[in-house]
Every structure is written in C-alpha cells, then in structure tokens.
Amino acid sequence: MADISVALIKKLREYTGAGIMECKKTLIEVNGDINLAIEHMRKSSAIKALKKVNNVAINGIIRVKIFNNYGIILELNCETDFVTKNNCFVNFADKLINRISLDPAIDLVSLKKQFEQERVSLVSKIGENIQINRLGILEGEKLGMYMHRDRIGVLVSGININEILIRKIAMHIAASQPVFVKPEDIPNNILEKEREIQMAIAIKSTKSKKIAEKIIEGRMRKFENDISLTGQTFVMDSNKTVNEILQEQNARIIEFIRFEVGEKSEQDKFILKLRNK
C-alpha cells in the first residue's frame, strides 16, 4: 500500500473539496494516484456534493435550545423549502445543537470541522448544498426563547424576569426585529450618520435652522426607539413601550440574539431594518 501523506490528502481536498476521510479512503484505494483518485471521486456519490458547493443555500431551519445557564441558537441552511422537512436534514440540525450543548465553548469553525464529513455525506444523499451557517450562545441566570415556524429563532437573557414575560419579550423581538437592547447601546457613528441624513432632509424642508433642529431631534428620538428593544412599542400592548412593560415588574433585558433564515451579515440586517422604517 502506498504511503498516503497528509500533504497528498490536502492536495486532493483542494482539487475536489471533499472531506478528509473521503480523500484518504479514495487515495488508499488507488495506491496514492491522485489523478485516479479524482476520476474515482467523479464517478462516486462524493462528486454529487462537489457539484453543489457553489449553489446558494437560502432556505433552512433555526434551532434553539436552553440548558442550565446557557442558550444556543443555530442556523442550518439548504437550497429549497422542501429539504427543510427532510428527516435526515432535521436530524442533522438536532444533532448539531445537542453536540453544542455538551460544550458551549465550541465555536462555529470547530463545529464545522467536526461535522464536515457528515455534512458532505448528507449533501450527497439529499442532493442539495447544506451549510452550517451561524451559531450563537448566551449565558445568563434567566434565559428565554421563541421559535417561529423553524425560520425565526430568538434567545433572550434577563434579570428579575419571569418565564411568561421573557417569552413574550422573545416573541416581540421575533416580530419587531430590534437591533440593540436600549438606545444607549447604539454606537455614536450610527447616530452621527443618521443625524447627517436627517439634517440634509430637514434643511430642504425649511429655511429656519431652529425649526430644522427641532425636526431633527424628533426624528432622532424615533430612530433610536425604532431600532432599540426598550424603545419599541410592545407588540402585545400598543399603549406601552417594552421599557414600560419591563419597569412594571422591575425586570431588565441584558442581551438577545435573533436569527432568521436567509439573513446575511449583521450590517446587512441593520441596513434592511433601516430601509423598512
């Protein structure tokens, strides 16, 4: 049997994109002939996965789990809505989140590496690109969660808050898509940029600088409230803000994570949020 070096396996992976074990197995079968290995892999089911690598995975499911003082949220993507109902796909998502619960310190890169071979096998079996897209972990004394049709998931960390209220807050976050917990959390560069925009709009609408400044202050308050959880009108009571609801029970929200299937970067989410306002 030919000596199958790590360098040879790495080279085959670079050519094919297949998993480490798949590359090693094929190289052993062909006595280390990399050209023959590529040919064999093209004829095998592994090539089915390779052809799917560049396909866009825009569907998928969200999984949320709370255990002890940890909350986990995970997004697993596929290409079509049909696959989201496939038992193998769903079981893979559940397996991932159960694995994370054993080691909440694990990061996304390590998780992907650990499950790469299984992911590639699943791609070959199902026939679609499948990607472990995002992972979020919260730690806190009191945690709440909400799932909406497997497409939106929310984790919330709070203090002095009961299970009913923290779930309602999670439902609110799912529906209203806040970006920050409170207005004070909004970075100065975002506020300054928005003020510049509002100044330009106000100057066009009035010749009075004094009136323009009043218009800007009102718009900035609305902007801050729109993108912060505590400033938003509570979805279950339009007469109160989320902050007022929390104050009634002397409760406080520390942090939250909201995942929706198909979202891009945090910056893209923020831009989309602003466009919808």
N, C-alpha and C positions, 0 to 999 in steps of 0.2 A: 504493500500500500504506500502510495506517495505521501511525502511529508506535507501536510496541509498547514501552512503557516498562517499566522494572524494577518500578515500583510496580504496574502493571497485572498483570504476571506474578505478583507476590507476592499480589495480591488474589485471583486465580484459584486459586492454590495454597491459600490459606486457605479458600476455598469448597469446593474439591474434594479437597485432599490429594494431588494428582498431582505428578509430578516437574516440575522447572523446564523442561526441554526439551519435555516433552509439552504443558505450558501454553503455552509460546511458539509452538510449532508450530500449535496449535489457534487461538490468537489471530491469527496471521498469516493462517490460512485464512479466518477470519470478519471480517477487517479490524478487529480490535480490539473487537468487540462481545462484552462479557463474558457477557451473558445467552445469546447464541447459542453462545458457546464452551462454556458449561456444558451446554447442550442437546446439542451435538455430542458432548461427552465422555460424557454419559449414554448415548448411542447406541453409543459405541465400546467397545472392549475395556478401555479405561482405567477405565471405571466398575466393571468387574468387580473390579478391585483395590481401589477405594474402598469397595465393599461389604464387603470382607474386613478392613478396617483394624482394626475393633473385635473381631474374632474372637480367641480365646485361642490362642496358639501354644505348646503344651505338649510337643510332640514335637520331634524334631530330631536333629542329629548333632554330635559333637565332632570336631574336627580338631587334631592335634598335629604339630609339625614342629620339628626341631633342625637348625640350620645354623651353622657356625663356633662362636662362643661365645654364641649366642642360642637360646632355646627359645620357641616360640609355641604358644599354645593358644586355640582359638576355638570358640564355640558358635553354631550356626545353627539357628533354630527354625522349625517348621512346625506344622500343626494335627494331622495324622494320621501314624501309623507308615508308612502306605502311601507317602506322599510322600518319606520318608527314603530310599527305594530308587529314586526317580526320578533318572535320569541327569542331567537338567538341574539338579536341586537339588544333587546330589552334586558336579557340575562347578562349580557356583557356589561351594560351600564350598571346594573345592580352589583355585579362582581367587582367593578372598579370602586364603587363608593364603599362597599364593605371592606375592601382592601385598605382604603384610605383611613377608615375608622380604626384600623389596627395600628396605624402610625400617622397621626395627624400632622407630623412634621414633614411628611413627604412633599416634595414639590412636583410641579407638572412635568418637568423634564425627566425626573426619575421615574415617575408613574408611566410616562410614555415608553421609556426604555424598557421597563419591566414587563409591559404588556404588548410590545411591538410584534412579537411573533404571533401571538393570539389575534391581534388586530389584523395582520396580513392574512391569516387563515380565514378570518371572518369575511374580509373583503372578497377573497376567492370564493367562499361559499355563497355569499349573498349577491355578489356582482356589482357592488357599489363602493365608492370611496367612503371610508369611515375614519373619522378623526376625533381624537380626544382633544377637545378644543380649549376648555377653560376649567380651572379649579379654584375654588375659594374656600377659605377656612376662617371661622370666627371662634373666638374663645370668650366666655363670659359666664357670670353667675346665673343669669337668666336669659335664655335664648328662645326665640320663636321662629316659626317658619310658615310658609304658604306656598302651595303649588297650584298652578292654573293649567289644567289640561296637558301637563307634561311639557309645556312650551315656555312657561314663565315660572321662575322659582325665586323665592326671597328668604333670606336669613336676617334675623334682627337680634341685636344684643341690647339689653336694657337693664335698668336698676329700679328696684322697688315697683315692679310692674307684674300684674297677674297674667295668667296664661290666656285668658279671654282677651284682654286688651292688647297684649303683644301680638296675638294672632290677627286682630283687627288692624293693627298698625302694619303688619306684614301684607295684609290684603290691600291696604291703602297704597303702600309702596308699589305693589304689583300694578295697580290701576293708574296711579298718578306719576310714576317714574321720577321721583326726586333724584337730584344728583348729589346733594350734600345733606347732612343732618340738620344743620341750622345756618342762618345767614352769616354768622361769624366765621363759618368754615370756608366760605367762598374765597379763593385766592385773590389778592389785590390786582394781579394782572388781568384777571377776567373782569373784575369790576371796572377797572380803568378803561379797558377796551369797550365795554358796554356803555360807559359814560360818554366816551368819544362819539360813539354811534348816535346816542340819544341827543347829544349836543348838536350834532350836524342836522338831525331831524328837526329839533326844536327851533334852531336858528332860521330854518327855511319857513317855518310856520308862523313866526312872529318877529317883529322888529325890536321888541323890548327884551333886553338882556335879563331884566328882573323876572319877567314872565317866563322866559325861557328856562331860567334856573329853577323856578317852581315846578315847571312841567317835568324837567329832568329829575328832580327829587322824587316826584310821584312815580315816575316810570321806573326809577331805580329801585324803589321800595317794592314795586310789583315784580320786577325782575328777580330780586333777591328772594321774595316769597315763593315765586313760581318754581324755582329750582332747589329750594331747601324744604326738607320734610316738615319741620316745625312751622314754617310759614304758610304751608298749603292749607286750603280749606279741606276739612276732613270729609272723605267720601261718604261716610255714613251719617254725617250731621252737617249739612251745609251752612248751619248758623255758627259753627265753631271752627277754629283752626286746629291743627293737630297739636300745637303747643298748648292750647286751652284745654283740650281733652286730657293731655298728659298732666297738666298742672292740677286738675281736679282730683287726681289720685297721687299727687306728689311723685309722679313717675318720670323717668328720663330715658331717652334712647341714646345709646353710646355709638353704635355703628350698625350699618346694614350693608348687605350685598344683594344686588338684583341681577339675575341672568335672564335673558330672553333669547330663545333660539334664533340664530342668524345675525345677532349683533356683531359689530366689528370691534374696533378699539374703544377705549373709554372716551377718547377725544371725539370719535365719530358719533358715539352715543350722545355726547354733550351737544355737538353741533345739531344733531337731529332733534334733540329736545328743544333747542332754541328756535329752530325752524317751525316747530309745531306750536310755538307760543304766539 
